[in-house]
Amino acid sequence: MANHATTKALRITKLLDLLNKKSPYGGVSIKEMAEALEVSTRSIHRYLDHIEYDLNKPIVRPERNTSRKEGLYRLDVGYLPSISPEKALVIFLSLLQQKGTALAGHTNELKDALIGTLFKYKYNPKTLPTEQLQERIHIVDEQLAEPDKVSEMFTKLVQSLRDCCRVKLWYYVAHSRQDTERVVEPYGLICKRHNWYLVAYCLKRAAIRIFRVDQITDIFSYTSERFAMPADFSLKEHMGRSWGIMNDGEICRVRLKFSPEVAHRVKRLIYHPSQKIEEESADGPVIMSFEVCGIDEMKTWLVQWGDAVEVLEPGWLRKDMYDMAGRVLEMYKV
């Protein structure tokens, strides 16, 4: 059975859909809305208030506006393009993936808005196909411990990027285990495996730095302090050949040999734009090469493959992996 909150969300989405369809033609009457949702006119007024004040979607309402179409309600900013049930389903599943990420703070509201499109031809608040669908889909991924708090920080950063205004960050530096304060000029955002990173010019260091968003404990926006983005800065070029998010500027050629057991899998994925298959056979190993920088991040990725990958070049990286394996072996020595 659907709970009260979900039933209300469905009715509001259906009402929005009705307003959306009727707005180009002048609007819809209160009686039509009540009949379509099978509720009282008093409930319709409450839903309209929610759409206006909670969802921030202005509505032309005859009780307080003069209109050529007396008695008709419509969306004040025009109507939204319709989304097919198939496309809405894809978006819905994409939103499920964002559970526990920096985007989680807004996904529930968006999911509710999509329900009306997904099931507007099969609308039944007592049986929700979306609930059944979610029970049959399980997302296995890392999740933030406090997604709502990180989502709040993320939203402030996006606004600062849009407005080109400086922000003050309270930032936890993991390697030194210290809380720091920085005033920065946000240049861009990077996403890596659902984790977001801010690329910004740090006034304290007088250089571009990268800040992991979930390590920002608070943000203050200097809305009156605008800055001009450097004309020669490109986020794509700044990242260059980085394996992950760190660009140390030193590009080197890395050759890896993957075992036959994982060869099929690695050939089906692009791990880096410079990736090339140098040698392969039907049932044998595969040798790949990369032109990358940020090798420290690549080492972490190599460890995850265990004995399924061997570093062939460069020699110094091969030795680094050998030394790392020795330290791990020493740690587990009985």
Sine and cosine of phi, psi and omega as CSV:
sin_phi,cos_phi,sin_psi,cos_psi,sin_omega,cos_omega
0.00,0.00,0.61,-0.79,0.03,-1.00
-0.97,0.23,0.62,-0.78,0.06,-1.00
-0.99,0.15,0.15,-0.99,-0.11,-0.99
-0.89,0.46,-0.67,0.74,-0.04,-1.00
-0.89,0.45,-0.66,0.75,-0.02,-1.00
-0.94,0.34,-0.64,0.77,0.03,-1.00
-0.87,0.49,-0.68,0.73,0.02,-1.00
-0.89,0.45,-0.69,0.72,0.00,-1.00
-0.87,0.50,-0.66,0.75,0.02,-1.00
-0.90,0.43,-0.67,0.74,0.00,-1.00
-0.91,0.41,-0.63,0.78,0.03,-1.00
-0.91,0.42,-0.64,0.77,0.02,-1.00
-0.92,0.39,-0.62,0.79,0.03,-1.00
-0.92,0.40,-0.60,0.80,0.03,-1.00
-0.92,0.40,-0.67,0.74,0.05,-1.00
-0.87,0.49,-0.66,0.75,0.01,-1.00
-0.89,0.45,-0.65,0.76,0.01,-1.00
-0.91,0.41,-0.71,0.71,0.05,-1.00
-0.88,0.48,-0.64,0.77,-0.02,-1.00
-0.87,0.48,-0.69,0.72,-0.03,-1.00
-0.95,0.32,-0.61,0.79,-0.13,-0.99
-1.00,0.03,-0.35,0.94,-0.06,-1.00
-0.83,0.55,-0.67,0.74,0.00,-1.00
-0.90,0.44,-0.31,0.95,-0.05,-1.00
-0.95,-0.32,0.29,0.96,0.07,-1.00
0.93,-0.36,-0.47,0.88,0.04,-1.00
0.76,-0.64,-0.23,-0.97,-0.06,-1.00
-0.63,-0.78,0.56,-0.83,-0.05,-1.00
-0.99,0.12,0.32,-0.95,0.01,-1.00
-0.89,0.45,-0.56,0.83,0.00,-1.00
-0.92,0.39,-0.68,0.73,0.02,-1.00
-0.88,0.47,-0.66,0.75,-0.01,-1.00
-0.91,0.42,-0.69,0.73,-0.01,-1.00
-0.90,0.44,-0.65,0.76,0.01,-1.00
-0.93,0.37,-0.63,0.78,-0.03,-1.00
-0.92,0.40,-0.58,0.82,-0.05,-1.00
-0.99,-0.11,-0.14,0.99,-0.02,-1.00
0.85,0.52,0.73,0.68,0.05,-1.00
-0.70,-0.72,0.07,-1.00,0.01,-1.00
-0.98,0.20,0.31,-0.95,0.04,-1.00
-0.90,0.43,-0.50,0.87,0.04,-1.00
-0.89,0.45,-0.66,0.75,0.04,-1.00
-0.90,0.44,-0.62,0.78,0.02,-1.00
-0.87,0.50,-0.68,0.73,0.02,-1.00
-0.89,0.46,-0.62,0.78,0.04,-1.00
-0.91,0.42,-0.67,0.75,0.00,-1.00
-0.92,0.40,-0.61,0.79,0.04,-1.00
-0.90,0.43,-0.64,0.77,0.06,-1.00
-0.88,0.47,-0.67,0.74,0.01,-1.00
-0.89,0.45,-0.68,0.74,0.01,-1.00
-0.89,0.45,-0.65,0.76,-0.03,-1.00
-0.96,0.27,-0.76,0.65,-0.19,-0.98
-1.00,-0.07,-0.49,0.87,0.00,-1.00
-1.00,-0.10,-0.63,0.78,0.00,-1.00
-1.00,-0.08,-0.06,1.00,0.05,-1.00
0.84,0.55,0.70,0.71,0.05,-1.00
-0.88,-0.47,0.98,-0.20,-0.06,-1.00
-0.86,0.51,0.64,-0.77,0.00,-1.00
-0.80,-0.60,0.69,-0.72,0.14,-0.99
-0.99,0.17,0.88,-0.47,-0.08,-1.00
-0.86,-0.50,0.81,-0.58,-0.10,-1.00
-0.88,0.48,-0.43,0.90,-0.02,-1.00
-0.94,0.35,-0.23,0.97,0.01,-1.00
-0.68,-0.73,0.02,1.00,0.01,-1.00
-0.79,-0.62,0.58,-0.81,0.12,-0.99
-1.00,0.03,0.73,-0.69,-0.07,-1.00
-0.58,-0.82,0.51,-0.86,0.07,-1.00
-0.88,0.48,-0.58,0.82,-0.02,-1.00
-1.00,-0.10,0.99,0.17,-0.04,-1.00
-0.87,0.49,0.70,-0.72,0.06,-1.00
1.00,0.09,0.06,1.00,-0.02,-1.00
-0.94,-0.35,0.62,-0.79,0.01,-1.00
-0.96,-0.29,0.62,-0.79,0.03,-1.00
-0.46,-0.89,0.31,-0.95,0.08,-1.00
-0.95,0.33,0.72,-0.69,-0.12,-0.99
-0.96,0.27,-0.45,0.89,-0.09,-1.00
-0.97,-0.26,0.50,0.87,-0.02,-1.00
1.00,0.07,-0.24,-0.97,-0.05,-1.00
-0.88,-0.47,0.37,-0.93,-0.03,-1.00
-1.00,-0.04,0.55,-0.83,0.04,-1.00
-0.90,0.43,0.62,-0.79,-0.02,-1.00
-0.97,0.23,0.47,-0.88,0.03,-1.00
-0.88,-0.47,0.74,-0.67,0.01,-1.00
-0.92,0.38,0.46,-0.89,0.03,-1.00
-0.82,0.57,-0.57,0.82,-0.01,-1.00
-0.91,0.40,-0.71,0.70,0.01,-1.00
-0.93,0.36,-0.62,0.78,0.03,-1.00
-0.88,0.47,-0.59,0.81,0.02,-1.00
-0.91,0.42,-0.66,0.75,0.03,-1.00
-0.89,0.46,-0.69,0.72,0.02,-1.00
-0.90,0.43,-0.66,0.75,0.00,-1.00
-0.86,0.51,-0.71,0.70,0.01,-1.00
-0.92,0.39,-0.58,0.81,0.06,-1.00
-0.89,0.45,-0.62,0.79,0.02,-1.00
-0.92,0.38,-0.57,0.82,0.05,-1.00
-0.87,0.50,-0.54,0.84,0.01,-1.00
-0.92,0.40,-0.38,0.93,-0.09,-1.00
-1.00,0.06,0.03,1.00,0.03,-1.00
-0.86,0.51,0.79,-0.61,0.03,-1.00
0.99,0.13,0.19,0.98,0.03,-1.00
-0.94,-0.34,-0.02,-1.00,0.01,-1.00
-0.91,0.41,-0.27,0.96,0.01,-1.00
-1.00,-0.07,-0.01,1.00,-0.13,-0.99
-0.89,0.45,-0.45,0.89,-0.07,-1.00
-0.88,0.47,-0.38,0.92,-0.06,-1.00
-0.92,-0.39,-0.12,0.99,-0.13,-0.99
-0.95,0.32,-0.58,0.82,-0.03,-1.00
-0.88,0.47,-0.68,0.74,0.02,-1.00
-0.90,0.44,-0.65,0.76,0.00,-1.00
-0.93,0.37,-0.62,0.78,0.02,-1.00
-0.88,0.47,-0.67,0.75,0.03,-1.00
-0.88,0.48,-0.64,0.77,-0.02,-1.00
-0.92,0.38,-0.49,0.87,-0.02,-1.00
-0.98,0.18,-0.39,0.92,-0.04,-1.00
-0.85,0.53,-0.65,0.76,-0.01,-1.00
-0.88,0.48,-0.62,0.79,0.01,-1.00
-0.96,0.29,-0.66,0.75,-0.04,-1.00
-0.88,0.47,-0.66,0.75,-0.16,-0.99
-0.79,-0.61,0.48,0.88,-0.07,-1.00
-0.93,0.36,-0.33,0.94,0.04,-1.00
-1.00,-0.07,-0.08,1.00,0.00,-1.00
-0.75,-0.66,0.57,0.82,-0.14,-0.99
-0.91,0.41,0.88,-0.48,0.06,-1.00
-0.48,-0.88,0.98,-0.20,-0.07,-1.00
-0.90,0.43,-0.18,0.98,0.00,-1.00
-1.00,0.07,-0.44,0.90,0.02,-1.00
-0.76,-0.65,0.92,-0.39,-0.08,-1.00
-0.96,-0.27,0.94,-0.35,0.05,-1.00
-0.86,0.52,-0.50,0.87,-0.01,-1.00
-0.90,0.44,-0.60,0.80,0.02,-1.00
-0.91,0.42,-0.66,0.75,0.03,-1.00
-0.91,0.42,-0.63,0.78,-0.01,-1.00
-0.90,0.44,-0.71,0.71,-0.02,-1.00
-0.91,0.42,-0.52,0.85,0.02,-1.00
-0.94,0.35,-0.36,0.93,-0.04,-1.00
-0.98,-0.22,0.13,0.99,0.05,-1.00
-0.81,-0.58,0.82,-0.58,-0.01,-1.00
-0.83,-0.56,0.86,-0.51,-0.01,-1.00
-1.00,-0.06,0.85,-0.52,0.04,-1.00
-0.97,-0.24,0.95,-0.30,0.00,-1.00
-0.27,-0.96,0.26,-0.97,0.08,-1.00
-0.92,0.39,0.56,-0.83,0.05,-1.00
-0.77,-0.63,0.53,-0.85,0.06,-1.00
-0.95,0.31,0.56,-0.83,0.03,-1.00
-0.94,0.35,-0.55,0.84,0.00,-1.00
-0.76,-0.65,0.94,0.33,-0.08,-1.00
-0.87,0.50,-0.59,0.80,-0.03,-1.00
-0.90,0.43,-0.66,0.76,0.00,-1.00
-0.92,0.39,-0.69,0.72,0.01,-1.00
-0.91,0.41,-0.60,0.80,0.03,-1.00
-0.88,0.48,-0.62,0.79,0.04,-1.00
-0.90,0.45,-0.70,0.71,0.03,-1.00
-0.89,0.46,-0.67,0.74,-0.04,-1.00
-0.88,0.47,-0.69,0.72,-0.01,-1.00
-0.88,0.47,-0.67,0.75,0.02,-1.00
-0.90,0.44,-0.62,0.79,0.01,-1.00
-0.92,0.39,-0.66,0.75,0.02,-1.00
-0.88,0.47,-0.66,0.75,0.03,-1.00
-0.89,0.45,-0.64,0.77,0.03,-1.00
-0.92,0.39,-0.61,0.79,0.08,-1.00
-0.89,0.46,-0.69,0.72,-0.03,-1.00
-0.90,0.44,-0.67,0.74,-0.10,-1.00
-1.00,-0.04,-0.09,1.00,-0.04,-1.00
0.80,0.60,0.79,0.62,0.05,-1.00
-0.89,-0.46,0.51,-0.86,-0.01,-1.00
-0.94,0.35,0.46,-0.89,0.06,-1.00
-0.71,-0.70,0.49,-0.87,0.11,-0.99
-0.98,-0.19,0.80,-0.60,-0.01,-1.00
-0.95,-0.33,0.66,-0.75,0.25,-0.97
-0.97,-0.23,0.93,-0.36,-0.24,-0.97
-0.81,-0.58,0.74,-0.67,0.04,-1.00
-1.00,-0.02,0.87,-0.50,0.02,-1.00
-1.00,-0.03,0.92,-0.40,-0.14,-0.99
-0.90,0.43,-0.70,0.71,-0.13,-0.99
-0.93,0.36,-0.50,0.87,0.03,-1.00
-0.99,-0.17,-0.15,0.99,-0.01,-1.00
0.82,0.57,0.72,0.69,-0.02,-1.00
-0.78,-0.63,0.55,-0.84,0.13,-0.99
-1.00,0.01,0.75,-0.66,-0.02,-1.00
-0.81,-0.59,0.30,-0.95,0.09,-1.00
-0.88,-0.48,0.75,-0.66,0.00,-1.00
-0.69,-0.72,0.61,-0.79,0.20,-0.98
-0.96,-0.26,0.82,-0.57,-0.11,-0.99
-0.74,-0.68,0.31,-0.95,0.12,-0.99
-0.93,-0.37,0.96,-0.29,-0.08,-1.00
-0.91,0.41,0.81,-0.58,0.01,-1.00
-0.97,-0.23,-0.50,0.87,-0.04,-1.00
0.04,-1.00,0.11,-0.99,0.02,-1.00
-0.82,-0.58,0.61,-0.79,0.04,-1.00
-0.85,-0.52,0.65,-0.76,0.07,-1.00
-0.90,-0.43,0.78,-0.62,0.06,-1.00
-0.71,-0.70,0.92,-0.40,-0.01,-1.00
0.77,0.64,0.78,0.63,0.04,-1.00
0.95,0.31,-0.01,1.00,0.07,-1.00
-0.99,-0.14,0.69,-0.72,-0.05,-1.00
-0.96,-0.27,0.61,-0.79,-0.02,-1.00
-0.76,-0.65,0.68,-0.73,0.04,-1.00
-1.00,-0.09,0.80,-0.60,0.14,-0.99
-0.99,-0.15,0.87,-0.50,-0.10,-0.99
-0.53,-0.85,0.42,-0.91,0.11,-0.99
-1.00,0.06,0.88,-0.48,-0.04,-1.00
-1.00,-0.02,0.87,-0.49,-0.02,-1.00
-0.92,0.39,-0.50,0.87,-0.01,-1.00
-0.94,0.35,-0.68,0.74,-0.03,-1.00
-1.00,-0.04,-0.17,0.99,-0.04,-1.00
0.80,0.61,0.69,0.72,-0.03,-1.00
-0.33,-0.94,0.27,-0.96,0.05,-1.00
-0.97,0.23,0.74,-0.67,0.01,-1.00
-0.76,-0.65,0.32,-0.95,0.03,-1.00
-0.89,-0.45,0.74,-0.67,-0.04,-1.00
-0.84,-0.55,0.79,-0.61,0.06,-1.00
-0.97,0.24,0.81,-0.58,-0.16,-0.99
-0.88,0.47,-0.61,0.79,-0.04,-1.00
-0.97,0.25,-0.03,1.00,0.11,-0.99
-0.98,-0.21,0.04,1.00,0.11,-0.99
-1.00,0.08,0.87,-0.50,-0.06,-1.00
-1.00,-0.02,-0.38,0.93,0.05,-1.00
-0.29,-0.96,0.36,-0.93,-0.01,-1.00
-0.65,-0.76,0.68,-0.74,0.16,-0.99
-0.81,-0.58,0.84,-0.55,-0.03,-1.00
-1.00,-0.04,0.78,-0.62,0.10,-0.99
-1.00,-0.01,0.99,0.13,-0.13,-0.99
-0.90,0.43,-0.35,0.94,0.00,-1.00
-1.00,-0.06,-0.09,1.00,-0.02,-1.00
-0.96,-0.29,1.00,-0.01,0.00,-1.00
-1.00,0.02,0.41,-0.91,0.07,-1.00
-0.71,-0.70,0.37,-0.93,0.01,-1.00
-0.98,-0.19,0.79,-0.62,0.05,-1.00
-0.89,0.45,0.73,-0.69,0.04,-1.00
-0.85,0.53,0.75,-0.66,-0.06,-1.00
-0.89,0.46,-0.45,0.89,-0.06,-1.00
-1.00,-0.10,0.14,0.99,-0.02,-1.00
-1.00,-0.05,0.75,-0.66,0.10,-0.99
-0.74,-0.68,0.82,-0.57,-0.01,-1.00
-0.87,0.49,-0.65,0.76,0.00,-1.00
-0.89,0.46,-0.70,0.72,0.01,-1.00
-0.94,0.34,-0.57,0.83,0.02,-1.00
-0.89,0.45,-0.64,0.76,0.01,-1.00
-0.95,0.32,-0.50,0.86,0.10,-0.99
0.76,0.65,-0.82,-0.57,-0.04,-1.00
-0.99,-0.14,0.33,0.94,-0.05,-1.00
-0.83,0.56,0.68,-0.73,0.08,-1.00
-0.94,0.34,-0.63,0.77,0.01,-1.00
-0.81,-0.59,-0.90,-0.44,-0.03,-1.00
-0.96,-0.29,-0.22,0.97,-0.06,-1.00
-1.00,-0.09,0.78,-0.63,0.04,-1.00
-0.92,-0.40,0.98,-0.19,0.00,-1.00
-1.00,-0.07,0.07,1.00,0.12,-0.99
0.98,0.17,-0.25,0.97,-0.06,-1.00
-0.99,-0.17,0.98,-0.20,-0.04,-1.00
-1.00,0.02,0.75,-0.66,0.05,-1.00
-0.67,-0.74,0.33,-0.94,-0.01,-1.00
-1.00,-0.02,0.81,-0.59,0.01,-1.00
-0.89,-0.45,0.78,-0.62,0.06,-1.00
-0.90,-0.43,0.77,-0.64,-0.06,-1.00
-0.81,-0.58,0.59,-0.81,0.06,-1.00
-0.91,-0.42,0.90,-0.43,0.00,-1.00
-0.99,-0.14,0.64,-0.77,-0.06,-1.00
-0.93,0.37,0.34,-0.94,0.01,-1.00
-0.84,0.55,-0.50,0.86,-0.06,-1.00
-0.91,0.42,-0.49,0.87,-0.04,-1.00
-0.91,-0.41,-0.02,1.00,-0.08,-1.00
-0.84,0.55,-0.70,0.72,-0.02,-1.00
-0.88,0.48,-0.65,0.76,-0.04,-1.00
-0.92,0.39,-0.73,0.68,-0.08,-1.00
-0.93,0.37,-0.46,0.89,0.01,-1.00
-0.96,0.29,-0.32,0.95,-0.05,-1.00
-1.00,-0.04,-0.06,1.00,-0.02,-1.00
-0.83,-0.56,0.55,-0.84,0.11,-0.99
-0.97,-0.22,0.94,-0.34,-0.04,-1.00
-1.00,0.03,-0.37,0.93,-0.02,-1.00
-0.35,-0.94,0.56,-0.83,-0.03,-1.00
-0.85,0.53,-0.46,0.89,-0.05,-1.00
-1.00,0.07,0.02,1.00,-0.10,-0.99
-0.86,0.52,0.75,-0.66,0.05,-1.00
-0.70,-0.71,0.66,-0.75,0.12,-0.99
-1.00,0.01,0.89,-0.46,-0.05,-1.00
-1.00,-0.08,-0.62,0.78,0.00,-1.00
-0.59,-0.81,0.65,-0.76,0.07,-1.00
-0.38,-0.93,0.39,-0.92,0.08,-1.00
-0.60,-0.80,0.20,-0.98,-0.10,-0.99
-0.83,0.56,-0.75,0.66,-0.07,-1.00
-0.84,-0.54,0.25,0.97,-0.06,-1.00
-0.96,-0.29,-0.21,-0.98,0.00,-1.00
-0.95,0.31,0.19,-0.98,0.08,-1.00
-0.79,-0.61,0.68,-0.73,0.02,-1.00
-0.94,-0.33,0.81,-0.58,-0.01,-1.00
-0.86,-0.50,0.45,-0.90,0.08,-1.00
-0.80,-0.61,0.45,-0.89,0.00,-1.00
-0.65,-0.76,0.55,-0.83,0.14,-0.99
-0.93,-0.37,0.99,-0.17,-0.19,-0.98
-0.66,-0.75,0.28,-0.96,0.24,-0.97
-0.81,-0.59,0.04,-1.00,-0.08,-1.00
0.95,0.31,0.72,0.70,-0.11,-0.99
-0.91,0.41,-0.47,0.89,0.01,-1.00
-0.86,0.52,-0.62,0.79,0.05,-1.00
-0.94,0.34,-0.56,0.83,0.01,-1.00
-0.91,0.40,-0.57,0.82,0.01,-1.00
-0.86,0.51,-0.68,0.74,0.02,-1.00
-0.87,0.50,-0.65,0.76,0.02,-1.00
-0.92,0.39,-0.64,0.77,0.00,-1.00
-0.90,0.44,-0.62,0.78,-0.01,-1.00
-0.86,0.51,-0.59,0.81,-0.04,-1.00
-0.89,0.45,-0.39,0.92,-0.01,-1.00
-0.99,0.11,-0.21,0.98,0.01,-1.00
0.85,0.52,-0.75,-0.66,-0.03,-1.00
-1.00,0.03,0.22,0.97,0.01,-1.00
-1.00,0.06,-0.10,0.99,0.02,-1.00
-0.68,-0.73,0.57,-0.82,0.04,-1.00
-0.78,-0.63,0.76,-0.65,0.07,-1.00
-0.98,0.19,0.85,-0.53,0.04,-1.00
-1.00,-0.08,-0.66,0.75,0.02,-1.00
-0.56,-0.83,0.46,-0.89,-0.11,0.99
-0.97,0.25,0.26,-0.97,-0.04,-1.00
-0.88,0.47,-0.61,0.79,-0.05,-1.00
-0.92,0.38,-0.56,0.83,0.05,-1.00
-0.95,0.32,-0.62,0.79,0.06,-1.00
-0.85,0.52,-0.69,0.73,0.02,-1.00
-0.92,0.39,-0.64,0.77,0.03,-1.00
-0.86,0.51,-0.67,0.74,0.00,-1.00
-0.93,0.36,-0.58,0.81,0.06,-1.00
-0.89,0.45,-0.72,0.69,0.00,-1.00
-0.90,0.44,-0.64,0.77,0.02,-1.00
-0.90,0.44,-0.68,0.74,0.03,-1.00
-0.88,0.47,-0.60,0.80,0.03,-1.00
-0.90,0.43,-0.64,0.77,0.02,-1.00
-0.92,0.39,-0.62,0.78,0.04,-1.00
-0.91,0.40,-0.66,0.75,0.02,-1.00
-0.88,0.47,-0.65,0.76,0.00,-1.00
-0.91,0.42,-0.60,0.80,-0.01,-1.00
-0.89,0.45,-0.59,0.81,-0.06,-1.00
-0.99,-0.14,0.11,0.99,0.00,-1.00
-0.92,0.40,0.74,-0.68,-0.02,-1.00
-1.00,0.09,0.00,0.00,0.00,0.00
